[in-house]
Amino acid sequence: MVHLSNAKAHDFHAQMHDRNVPYIHRKSTRAYYWKLLKDACNSHGRDFNGATVLEIGCGTGTFTDLVLSNGVSNFCGIDVSPKMIDVARSKTNDKRALYEVSALEFFADKHKSEFDIIFSVSFIHHLADVEYGLNLIKQMLKTNGVYVGLHELKNHRQLTFVERIDHDLQYLFGYSGSIHIPIHVRIKNLFKNIIISLSLRFVMIKWFLNKYMKLKKYIRYRLQMSNKKVGSYDLDKSSINYVDYQLNEEFSLTQKAGHLGEVIPYSYFGFIELLKVSKPLNHEMLIITNDVK
């Protein structure tokens, strides 16, 4: 059920995925993310040059071009979404790159001790059983191999003022699915939200403000889902919950996987330039090594 729901949801987003994800579409944000990944591998003695590399939950080939340009011997990307894999294959002609429609559980059993570097981006929170999934990943590492799991949000926390600005900018510029809402509507909604937010901050108590933020998030969701240009979206509530399995409750890698590897908090914005004014530790990466004892 988890696999089918994830595949269904990600199939729906396949064609618009690259444009809606800032660390794929925006050059500066993409460069920041790639540096995080490379530095994490290098700090544990692994280099992409000559390495065998696996990306789990590769989507549309998120970082395939960068991985290949860094001299890997071969690269494999797996994802449960056939349409995501179709897009990835259409973007890659290099014979070193192979893609496979597969869930982690089925793939891991056939590829033990095979990869020097394994990485994932926004994947761990999809696992129904985090510890089980991460142990499967570790089994696929060669001796002294390294796994880096990126873009895991520390949810159920109060957003900072700059984080809210970043979310508004992503909405305004068409990320997170809002590309399908006309730009004039986005601008209108953004100004409405700003005016209401300022008014509430000055005249309402904290309890009412928290309720408002939740309402604003819900309104945005309904606007995105109800826009006629998007097309039909028939996932029921249970299916959507399964897509971001761990994010339905408070989620932190420190709590979920800190005993399995090194958890490193870091700062992320869709508009990464905002790091010049604020650096909230709002995301975490997990590093697991298969070192010789």
N, C-alpha and C positions, 0 to 999 in steps of 0.2 A: 504493500500500500504506500509506503514511504517513497519507494523508487518510482512507482507509477505517477504519484502526485507531483513529484519533482520533475519528472520527464514532461508531463502535461503542461505544467506552468512554464517551464523553460523553453519548450517548443513554441509556446505562444509568443515569447519575448525574443526569439532567435534573430529575426530580421532587424529589430530595432535595438538589440542589445548593445552593440558597439557604440552607437550614438548616445545611448542613455547612461553609460557608465563613464564617469569623468576620468578614471585612471586608464581607460582605453582611448577615449576620444581626445582628451586634452593633453597636449605635448608635455607641458611642465609637470602635471600631476603624474603622468605616465613615467617620466624620467625619475621622479621622486620615488615612486614605487619600485621601479627596477633597481635603483640604488639600494633601497632597503633589503631587497632580496639578495643582491650580489654581496653586500657587506655582511649579511647574516651567514652566507655560505663561506665567504673568505675568512671570517672570524673563527670558523671551525675547520679550517684547513682544506676546504673544497673549492675548486675552481671549475667554471663551466667548460673551459678549454679541454677537449678530449673526453668529456664526461658523458655517461649515459644518464639521460634526464627523463623524469616522468612528471607531468602535471596532472593532478587529480581534480576533476571538475573543471576541465579546460575551457568549457563554454565554446566560444567562437574562435578559439586560438588566441587567448588574451595576450600572451607574451611570446608566442612561437617565434616571431621574426627576430626578437631580441635574443632569445635563447640560441637560435641558429647562427646569428651573427657573431656570437661569442665562442664559436668553434667547437660545439658539442659533436661527439661522434654519432649519436643518434638521439632522437627526441620522440617521446610517445605522449599523447594526450588522450585522456579518457573522460567520458561524460555520459550520464544516463539519457540525455536529450539527443535524439537522432537529428533534429533540425539544427541544433547548435553545432553538432559535428559536421553536418553538411556545409554550413557556413565556413567553419574552420578549414575544411578540405578545399573549398573554393578559393581560399586566400593563400594557400601554400602549395608550391610546386616542388619544393626541395625534397629529394628522395630520403633524406635523413629523418624526415618527419612522418610519423604514422599516427593515425587516430583510430579510436575504437569506441563504439557505443557499449558501455559496460558500467555496472555498479562496482564500487570498490571491493565489496565482499567477493564477487566472482572473479575479478581480475587478480586480486592479491594471491589467490590460491595457486595461480599458474605462473607467477613471476617472483618467486621468493629469491632474495639475495641477488637482485638483478641490476639495481640502479645506484649510481653514485650520488645523485641529487634527486630528491622528490620535493615538489612544492605544490601548494594550493593557495588559491585566493578566494576568500568568502565561501569556504567549503565546510569547515569543521562544524559550524552551527547547523548544517543540514543533517548531521549524523543523529540517528535515534539513540545510539549508544556511543558516546564519545570515546571512552576508554577502549572499547572493543575495536572501533575503527582505527584509532591511532596505533594500536598494537599490530593491526594488519599492515599498516603503512611501514612500521619499523621492520617487519619481517621482509619487506621488499628491498630494504637497503643493503648494499654491499657492506663489508667490513669497513668501518670508518666513514660510511656514508652519512648524509645529513638530510633531514626533512625540515622544511620551513613552511609553516602555515600562517598566512597573512590575512589582514583585513577582517579580523574578528572583533566585532563591536562590543564594547562594554555597555550593555543596555541597562534600562531601569535606573538611569541616573539623570540628574537635572542638567539640561543643556546649558552651556555658557552663552553669553550674549553673542559672541563671535560665531559660535556654532549655529545659532539661529540665523544669523546673517548668511552663513554659508548655505544653509538649507534653502533660504529664500532665493539666493543667487542660482542655485541648481534648478529650482522650480522655474525661475524667470527665464533661464537660458535653455530650458527644455530637457534637463536630465531627469532621471528617475521616472521615465514614462511620460512626463509632462510635455514632451515634444509634440504630442498629438493635440494639445490644447493650443488654440491660436494665440499668437504672441500678444495681441491686444487684450485678450481675456486674462492672460497671465499677469500683464502689467496692472490691469484693473484690480484683480484679486490681491496682488501684492500690496498695492496702496491701501486697499481696504484693511488688509491684515495689519499693516503698519499703524494706521490711524486707530484701529480698535485696540491694538496692543499697547500703544502709548497711553490711550485713555484709561485702560484697565490698570496699567502700572501705577498711575497716579491716584486713582480714586477707588480701587477695589482692594480687598484684602487678599492675602496670599492664597487662601483656599480657592477663591473664585478665579484667580489667575491660572492656577493649575488646571481647573476645569476648562477654562477657555483654551489653553494650549492643546488639551486633548480633543476639544471640539474642532479646533482649526485643523488638526491632523486628520480628523475624520472627514471634514468637508473637502480637503484636498484629495483624499482617497476617492471620495464619491465623484468628484469632478473628473478625475482621471478615468475611472471605471465606466462612467456614464456617457462619456463623449462618443458620439456616433462614429467618428473617424477611426476609433480603435478597433471596432468590430466586436463580435460576440466574445464574451469571456465567461464561460459557464462553470468555472471551478466553484464548488461549494465551500462553505466555511471550513469544514474539516480538512479539505484538500489543501487550502491555503495555509492552515496551521501546520500541516506536515511539511510544507516547503521549507520554512524556516524553523525547523523542529525545536531547536534549543532556545530560540528567541521568544517563544511564547512565555517564558519565565525569565527571571533574572539570570543573566549569563555572563560569566567571566572565565577566561582560560585559566587564570590563577586558581580558581576554585575547582574547575572541571578537569584540568590536565596538568596542574603545576607539579604533580608528583611524577609525571612521565618525562618531563624535559624542562627546558628553560623558557619561562614566559617573560617577554620583554614588552612593556607598555610603550606606545609611541603615539604621536599626534598625526591626525589625518583630517584634511578638508578636501572637498571636491575641487574647490578653488584653492590650490595649495599655497598660493601667494599670501593667504591670510595667516600663514605661520609666522610671518614677519611681525604680527601684532599680538598673536595669541598661540599658545602651544598646550592645549589640553591633552592629557593622556587618555584619549577617548577610544583608542584601539589597542589590540594586543597581537603580538606574533608569538608563535610557539616554535621552538627549535628542539628537535629530537635527533640525537646522534646514535650511531651503532658502533661505538668505539670498542676496541679490543680491551678487555679488562686486564 
